Amino acid sequence: MPPPPVVQSSEVPFNAQKSWDFLLKQVAFGPRNPGSTGHLKCRDYLQEEMKKQCDNVRLQPFEHTWSRTGQPLKMWNIIGEQNWKDAKIRVALFAHWDTRPTADMERDPAKAELPILGANDGASGVAVLLELMRVMKHVKSDVGIQYVLVDGEDLGPGLDEMFLGAAHYAKAFPTPRPNYGILLDMVGDKHLQIPKDPLSVRSAPKLIKELYLHAAKVGLGEVFPPFIGPEIMDDHVPLNAAGLPTIDLIDFSYEPWHTHRDTPDKCSPKSLGQVGKLMETWLKKSPPFSIAD
C-alpha cells in the first residue's frame, strides 16, 4: 500500500526562541531613547521586520519639546495591520519600543543620568508582537489585528512627558476603529507573574475577565493569576481616556526597572513564549471575543 498523504498544516505556533532573538536584536542597538542613534536604527529595523508580516506598515511621526533640553524630539509610532479592513472584530495590540533616557532608579547620580538598555522595559513586549505577527500572518479568521509599536512611553522625567505615542495615536483612531486594545509591557521577566491591573479592571472588565479565564484554560493560570495587582500608569491610560477599552499586561515586580541592570540575563525566552501562547490562542479563539459580549 502507498503511504498515507502528508497533510500540511497551516498552523505556525509561537516560537519562544524567535521572540527571544527579536529581544536580543533590539538590545544590540543599545539604548533606544528618542534622539539617540540606537533609536533611529531600531526604528528602521522594526519597520522592515513588520513589512515581512503585515499589510500597510507605516510610520506615525510626532514631535515633543522635551523639558530637559527645551528642544523638540522626533518620535514615531510604527503601525502594521493584518486582515484589518475585512474583519468582524478588530484588536489593537500595543507595546512601546523606546527606552528610558535616564536610569532614575540608580543610586549613583552619575549612572542615573545615563540611558538604559531596556531589555524588559521596552524590548520584551515588542519581541512578543514581532513573533506574533509571523504566527498570525496566514491565519484565516474574523479577527483583524493592528500592531502599534508606540514611541515616547518612557521619556519622562514625569508622567506629563510619558505615554506620548499612545496619546498621539489616540487623537485620531484608524478607520475602521479597533474594538479593544491589549498592551504588553515588561513581559520578559524570568520570574513572570502578571496579575490583573486595576485600571484595566475598571476600564474593560469583561475583556480582562475573559482573557484571564482563557489563560487558565490554556495552562497559564500561574503566570496570569486572577488576583488584582498594583495600579500601573502606562500607555493604556490615554487609550482608555480616549474611549478605547484597553488592558495592560505587565509584571511590575521587576527589581532592575529603570536601572542599568535591565539586561537580557534578567529575562527569559520561556516568559516571552508564555505571553505569546496566551496572545496566539486568544486571537485564534472561536468565536472571537467581542467587547460587547
TISE-14818 format. One line per 4 residues: number of its first residue (from 1); their letters; for each residue x, y, z of C-alpha. Coordinates in steps of 0.02 Angstrom, whole numbers, plus 50000, padded with zeros to 5 digits. Layout:
TISE-14818
NUM	a	X/Y/Z  ...
***
This chain:
TISE-14818
1	mppp	50000/50000/50000  50062/50176/49965  50100/50283/50118  49959/50398/50175
5	pvvq	49968/50576/50108  50059/50702/50213  49942/50837/50275  50024/51007/50279
9	ssev	49961/51112/50423  49946/51300/50403  49966/51320/50591  50128/51408/50640
13	pfna	50148/51401/50829  50228/51541/50927  50415/51512/50938  50489/51574/51101
17	qksw	50667/51568/51033  50623/51676/50883  50542/51800/51002  50699/51798/51109
21	dfll	50806/51835/50956  50697/51988/50924  50731/52046/51102  50919/52024/51082
25	kqva	50920/52115/50916  50837/52268/50992  50956/52272/51139  51104/52258/51019
29	fgpr	51062/52432/50955  51100/52499/51129  50984/52624/51215  50835/52669/51104
33	npgs	50786/52833/51186  50721/52967/51067  50861/53069/50991  50989/52929/51001
37	tghl	51073/52834/50860  51004/52671/50929  50829/52743/50919  50843/52777/50733
41	kcrd	50925/52611/50692  50794/52515/50790  50652/52611/50707  50714/52559/50535
45	ylqe	50740/52379/50591  50567/52363/50666  50484/52438/50514  50572/52315/50398
49	emkk	50528/52166/50508  50346/52218/50512  50342/52234/50322  50382/52048/50311
53	qcdn	50223/52001/50401  50098/52145/50397  49999/52247/50273  50003/52436/50265
57	vrlq	50154/52462/50378  50179/52646/50411  50264/52770/50525  50159/52891/50626
61	pfeh	50277/53036/50664  50258/53165/50802  50366/53286/50900  50381/53337/51081
65	twsr	50479/53481/51156  50571/53398/51298  50577/53490/51464  50754/53431/51500
69	tgqp	50828/53517/51347  50694/53635/51282  50722/53558/51111  50600/53459/51003
73	lkmw	50622/53272/50992  50562/53173/50842  50469/53012/50878  50375/52882/50779
77	niig	50239/52755/50812  50259/52605/50696  50094/52528/50639  50056/52371/50540
81	eqnw	49895/52276/50505  49833/52102/50466  49657/52071/50398  49604/52242/50462
85	kdak	49477/52303/50335  49381/52140/50314  49374/52087/50496  49220/52072/50605
89	irva	49319/52101/50766  49471/52217/50768  49603/52208/50904  49743/52335/50928
93	lfah	49899/52265/51010  50019/52389/51088  50199/52386/51152  50323/52529/51172
97	wdtr	50488/52518/51080  50579/52666/51157  50687/52655/51313  50711/52769/51462
101	ptad	50838/52910/51431  50890/52906/51614  50917/52768/51742  50824/52863/51876
105	merd	50815/52713/51995  51004/52702/52008  51079/52760/52172  51237/52829/52091
109	paka	51193/53004/52022  51317/52985/51879  51240/52820/51823  51064/52891/51845
113	elpi	51094/53016/51704  51135/52881/51575  51006/52794/51463  50959/52612/51495
117	lgan	50961/52460/51380  50781/52413/51422  50785/52226/51387  50623/52200/51482
121	dgas	50557/52379/51487  50528/52402/51303  50608/52259/51206  50507/52116/51282
125	gvav	50334/52172/51228  50395/52216/51055  50482/52046/51040  50319/51956/51076
129	llel	50223/52058/50948  50355/52033/50812  50343/51844/50830  50153/51852/50845
133	mrvm	50147/51940/50677  50233/51791/50597  50115/51669/50682  49955/51761/50634
137	khvk	50004/51809/50456  49914/51667/50368  49776/51635/50495  49604/51646/50417
141	sdvg	49483/51716/50545  49359/51853/50582  49490/51945/50685  49589/52091/50618
145	iqyv	49746/52143/50709  49833/52310/50715  50007/52306/50791  50053/52475/50863
149	lvdg	50233/52497/50922  50222/52660/51017  50363/52783/51047  50390/52905/51189
153	edlg	50316/52795/51325  50465/52813/51440  50532/52987/51401  50492/53074/51565
157	pgld	50554/53128/51685  50374/53150/51745  50209/53071/51695  50165/53226/51596
161	emfl	50302/53176/51472  50263/52991/51461  50142/52887/51355  50168/53013/51215
165	gaah	50150/52893/51069  49992/52814/51139  49918/52987/51167  49961/53035/50988
169	yaka	49881/52876/50920  49725/52909/51024  49700/53081/50946  49635/53001/50787
173	fptp	49592/52817/50791  49607/52724/50625  49458/52688/50514  49393/52557/50542
177	rpny	49415/52583/50728  49480/52447/50847  49352/52361/50958  49476/52348/51101
181	gill	49661/52351/51141  49788/52244/51235  49952/52320/51293  50109/52216/51327
185	dmvg	50242/52295/51437  50380/52216/51540  50330/52038/51497  50504/51958/51489
189	dkhl	50548/51941/51674  50622/51769/51715  50500/51754/51861  50349/51811/51764
193	qipk	50183/51839/51851  50055/51961/51780  49909/51997/51897  49759/52099/51843
197	dpls	49792/52285/51829  49660/52387/51925  49636/52518/51789  49611/52379/51662
201	vrsa	49480/52300/51775  49385/52465/51785  49403/52510/51601  49374/52342/51517
205	pkli	49304/52222/51649  49230/52095/51526  49389/52087/51423  49508/52060/51568
209	kely	49391/51932/51649  49378/51828/51491  49564/51842/51450  49616/51780/51622
213	lhaa	49488/51638/51615  49562/51593/51446  49738/51596/51520  49685/51467/51649
217	kvgl	49607/51357/51514  49769/51353/51413  49878/51312/51564  49940/51487/51604
221	gevf	49844/51518/51764  50002/51535/51870  50076/51665/51753  49912/51760/51742
225	ppfi	49836/51739/51917  49659/51802/51948  49704/51922/52088  49724/52111/52067
229	gpei	49898/52188/52073  49958/52367/52096  49887/52505/51988  50004/52549/51846
233	mddh	50013/52709/51745  50054/52653/51569  50008/52677/51386  49832/52613/51418
237	vpln	49792/52772/51516  49772/52889/51364  49694/52750/51261  49557/52719/51388
241	aagl	49533/52905/51415  49500/52923/51227  49369/52786/51231  49465/52631/51175
245	ptid	49444/52493/51307  49622/52434/51334  49701/52319/51462  49883/52317/51518
249	lidf	49978/52153/51538  50129/52199/51643  50238/52122/51778  50291/52272/51879
253	syep	50378/52169/52013  50541/52189/51920  50686/52246/52028  50800/52307/51884
257	whth	50665/52430/51825  50742/52594/51762  50918/52537/51805  51067/52479/51702
261	rdtp	51031/52302/51761  50881/52289/51644  50979/52173/51530  50938/52010/51438
265	dkcs	51005/51899/51577  50859/51956/51686  50737/51897/51553  50687/51729/51483
269	pksl	50630/51653/51317  50508/51549/51419  50419/51704/51482  50405/51775/51306
273	gqvg	50336/51608/51250  50205/51606/51387  50141/51778/51340  50149/51731/51156
277	klme	50047/51574/51188  49913/51675/51277  49900/51801/51136  49905/51670/50998
281	twlk	49769/51560/51073  49663/51712/51118  49668/51783/50942  49630/51612/50867
285	kspp	49487/51580/50988  49321/51538/50906  49210/51630/50916  49323/51781/50942
289	fsia	49292/51890/51092  49196/52050/51064  49198/52187/51194  49007/52186/51182
293	d	48997/52001/51233
***
